[in-house]
Amino acid sequence: MADTDFAEGEAAVAAALDAEIEKPQAPIAAPDPRPRAPGAAEGGIIIRGGVPEIKQLPPDAPVIALGTSGNRLYFLDAHKQLRELAAKDVSRAMILHLFGSETNWLYELWPTFKKIEDGVAAVNGWDGTKAQESLMKACARRGLWNPVDHVRGRGAWQQTDGALIIHSGNALHLSDGSQRTAGMVGNYIYPAAVRSLEPAPPKKKDALDGKSAAAELLTLLESWVWAREFDARLLLGWIAASMVAGALRVRPLVWVTGEKGTGKSSLVGEDGVIHHVFGSGILMTANTTAAGLYQKIGYDSLPVAIDEIEAKRGNQKTEAVIELARQAYSGGMVLRGGADHEGKEFRAMCPVLFGSILIPPLMPQDLSRLALLNLLEFHEDAKEPEINKARLGEVGRAMLRRFLDQWGAWPERRGAWFDYLRSLGHDARASNQFGTLLAAADLMLCDSVPDEDEMAAIAGGMSPVNLKETQTQSTNAARCVGYAMSRPIPSMRGGETMMVSELVTCAIRRYGGEMENPTKPLDAVRYLERSGVSVFGQKRDGTTVKLTKTPKLAIYDLKELLDREPGDVEGVFIGFAPDGEGVLELFRGSDWEGVPGAHNPYVQALERVTGAFKSMKPVRLGGRTCRPILIPIDQCIEVPSEKEANTDGP
């Protein structure tokens, strides 16, 4: 007698029908004795007291409505998973899926009935339309809701009170030692997901403690041959920091590189050391795209290890992945398109480890966020270290427990290392990058904050001049000038080319001792002006700044002005035309490439050079009148002194 339409509760309904329900029940709706309105259907039932309201989704229901945005609806399902649905997708089958094993709620909230006899009816299913209406209304009541600001996936996060919370997929572990199931905590949603790295149980007798675990892991990492003595410690710091990445101010990036035979893959590759430390708490991949990472990472703050990334300039797939890693360093917002033509957004919070034989060309803004760890070949009689996979899993859980227990000491520890690196001369970004790595390793290995002598013993060799990661750091403006000075310009002497810096040296008649056949000053100026560049001698006349007789170059004025103090408004300047085919060609193909008639990137960069300013008066440059950007000559070339220079010239 059971209807095929109802699922859970079927047996109970069938039993009730078989017993014929002897006890009378109130009718669902009683016939109205009043005369029917004209046109009313025969046999219809009129309900007294108005149409009953559809039951609302109660607060204790297994499905929780979170809110709405656009045509999207957001729920936590019966498993406490985050469900993002288009309005059209809230179908009967989807509602069954949302309630999971708790489908009895559907029969209680939105039942349908089957009449047994007069005044007697029994539940025989649930009304999908009423369920749809109730679920959508529940989201509408919650109001507008954005998952980016409220959803925290697997990984570590800092609560509003500063405490640490570890989301391991099925459970939440708090720094006060408590534990709770995934779901809603305050204003944040910690949706359930596949289990990831969990901290070891607190204070379990005879268990591996986090400090010993970290020391054991450092010893293992030091079994590889590193180019620098502190590289193994930096890698330990990345492992520790990555365990709590979502709670950190920055998420340091690491690139491990080495030739074949250095053991790189057994360290950072699939089934390697780092993989087994994190277990399912790390995303391992050898061939990926930024879009693939977007979809896989979602709202998690779990680490990502990318081995054998393509080390080739111009590979858009590789460059997009590096761009994502750069965004994750500071927790930047990432936007991507969706299949339904609606943009998706999420905050990238994943620390990334790269591994490759060669590193692709990196821009300074990427290099400054990296620790470059170079592996060397094992000694002739040495072998790759053996890996105890099960033991590494214990090490990872013990280290995560230590970070959870020691979280209160993190701000002081990080601050101490940041200040120490600043004292070595590092800028704020490098101090954040390396300070986070060193502080995380230190928190694992030591019970107290190190003093300056102890920090010097560990990282005394990490001054900016010793680190290749900081060697190329310079401003965008300085790199723009350097690029322009190194560009070759065709001369009139048999197709020979000379760099802009060489022609500038010729134009001021200070050849140094290295130029065998210097160009005449006036010829040098002519060649420079083909590229929208010239040399100007500028003098002060009262409050008015005026240019000397250029491009003929009053040499006697230049000689006098060359030795002025740097930064003075009076002196020798290199002028760049703001527009024109010559200067556009000079920067073509560079990061400062421009287009005719625009406020181009090279103009913006040149105007930021120390001491640069725009000419107050228009001058003739490269066949056209313009107001060039004037840059002090000492910012462009190393000006030889008159004593060093060969002033006799041709």
C-alpha positions, 0 to 999 in steps of 0.5 A, a space after each residue: 500500500 506504500 506510495 513509491 513517492 515517499 522515501 524515509 518514513 515509508 515503513 511508518 506510513 505503511 504500518 499506519 495504513 495497514 492498521 486502518 488508523 482506528 483513532 479518528 483524526 481531525 480532517 485536513 480541511 473541513 467542507 464549508 457549509 456556506 453556499 459556494 461562490 459562482 464558478 467554484 469547482 464542484 467537489 473542492 474544499 474551502 479552508 476556513 480561517 484563511 490559507 495556512 502558511 508554509 512552515 518555515 525552516 526551523 533553527 534546529 533543522 539539519 540544513 541551515 540557510 546562510 543567505 543570498 547574493 544575486 541568483 545564488 543561494 547558500 546553505 550548510 547541508 546536513 553534512 555541514 558542507 557549504 552548498 552554493 546553488 543557483 535558484 533554478 537548481 533548488 529542485 526536489 532531487 537537490 533538496 533530498 541531497 541537502 538533507 542527506 540522511 535526515 530526510 524525515 525532516 521533509 515529511 515533518 515540515 512539508 508533508 503531503 497526505 492521503 485520505 483513508 476515510 472521512 476525517 482520517 488521512 496519513 502522510 504519504 510524501 512531502 511537497 517539493 514546491 513548499 520545500 522550495 518556497 520555504 528554503 528560498 524564503 529562509 535565505 531571503 530572511 538571512 539577507 545578502 551574504 558573501 562567502 568570501 567574507 565568511 567562509 573558512 575552509 580547511 587549514 588554520 585561522 585566527 579568530 576575532 579574539 586572536 585565538 588559533 583554530 585549526 580546521 581539519 575537515 571534520 573537526 575544529 581544534 582550538 588553541 584553548 584545547 577544546 574541539 568541536 564539529 565543523 559548522 558555524 562559529 560566530 560569524 564564520 562558516 567552517 564547512 565540513 570537508 575531506 579530512 586533512 592534517 589533524 593535530 596530535 591529541 593534547 598531552 598524550 602520555 608517551 606521545 611524540 612532542 612537537 619540539 622533538 618532532 621538529 628537531 627530528 625533521 630538521 635532522 632529516 632535512 639536513 641530510 640533503 646537501 644544501 648550498 647554504 647552511 641555513 637552507 634546511 632551517 628555512 625549509 623547516 620554517 616553511 613546513 611549520 608556517 604552512 600548517 597555520 598559513 591562514 592565521 599568518 600576516 604573510 604566507 612565505 613562498 619557497 622554491 627548491 631547485 637542484 640538478 638531477 641526482 640531488 634528491 629534489 623529488 624525494 624531498 618535495 615531490 609526490 610521495 616525498 618527505 613534505 608530502 608525508 609530513 602533511 598527508 592529505 593536508 597538502 595539495 601535491 601537483 606536478 602539472 597544473 594551471 592557475 584555474 585548476 588551483 583556483 577550483 581545487 583550493 577554494 576557501 582552504 588555506 592548505 599548502 600547495 607543492 608544485 614540482 617540475 614547474 616549467 622554467 621557461 619565460 613566456 609560458 603563460 600557464 607558469 606565469 599565471 601560477 606564479 601570479 597566484 602564489 604572489 597573491 597568496 603571499 599577502 592574502 589577495 583577492 582572486 577573481 575568475 570567470 564562471 561557467 554561468 558567466 558569473 564572476 567568482 571571487 575568493 581570497 588566496 591563502 595557500 602557501 606555495 612551494 615550487 620545485 624545479 631543476 631551473 627557475 624561470 625568469 622572475 620579476 623582482 616583485 616575485 623574487 622578493 617573496 621567495 626563499 630560493 633553496 638550492 640543492 647540491 649533489 650528494 657526496 660520492 659515497 652518500 645516498 639519499 636519506 631513507 623516508 619513514 612515511 608513517 613516522 613523518 605523519 606522526 611528526 606532522 601531527 605533533 608539530 601542528 599540536 605544538 603550534 596550536 599550544 604555542 600560538 600565544 607566543 607567536 607575535 613576540 617570536 615573529 616580532 623579534 626575528 623581524 626586528 633582527 632582519 631589519 637590523 641587518 639591513 633588510 627591507 620590510 618585505 624581506 624581513 616579513 618573508 625570512 622572519 616568518 620562516 625563521 620564527 616558525 622554525 624557532 617556535 618549533 625548536 625552542 621554548 623561549 625567544 632567542 636573544 640577538 646572539 642566538 639569532 646571529 648564530 643562526 642567521 648572521 649570514 643572511 644580510 641583504 648583500 649575501 642573499 641572492 633573493 635580495 640582490 635584484 631588489 630595486 625600484 621600478 623607476 631605477 629598473 626603467 632607467 637602467 633598461 633605457 641606458 642599456 638599449 643599443 642605438 644605431 650610429 652612422 659609422 658603418 651600422 655600428 650600434 652603441 648603448 644609450 649610456 655610451 652615447 651619453 658619456 660621449 655627449 658630455 666629453 667624459 669618455 673614461 678610459 674604456 672607450 677606444 673610439 668615442 663618438 663626437 659630442 654633437 654626433 652622440 646627441 644626434 644619435 640619442 635624439 633618434 630615440 627621444 633622448 638628449 643631454 641638457 645642461 640646466 642653470 638657475 636664473 633667479 627663480 626661473 629654471 631654464 635650459 642651455 642652448 641644446 641640442 648644440 650643447 654649450 660644452 663650457 656650460 656642461 663642464 661647469 655643471 657636471 660636478 654640481 652636487 647630486 640633487 641640485 636643480 642646477 646641473 646636467 640632466 638626461 631628458 626623455 621625450 614623453 611621446 614620439 616614435 623614437 622613445 616608443 621604440 626605445 621601450 618597445 617589448 619592455 615592461 614599460 612599453 607604450 602606445 602613441 598619444 597615451 600617458 605611458 608606463 615609461 613616463 610614469 616610471 621616469 617621473 618617479 626617479 629621485 630628482 626627476 622633474 618635467 621641463 618648465 619650458 618646451 624644447 626641441 627634441 627628436 624633431 618635435 617640441 615637447 617638455 621632456 622628463 629631466 633625470 639627474 645624470 648621476 641617476 643614469 650613468 656613473 659620471 667619470 670625474 674630470 681627472 679620470 676622463 679623457 677630455 681631449 676627445 675627437 
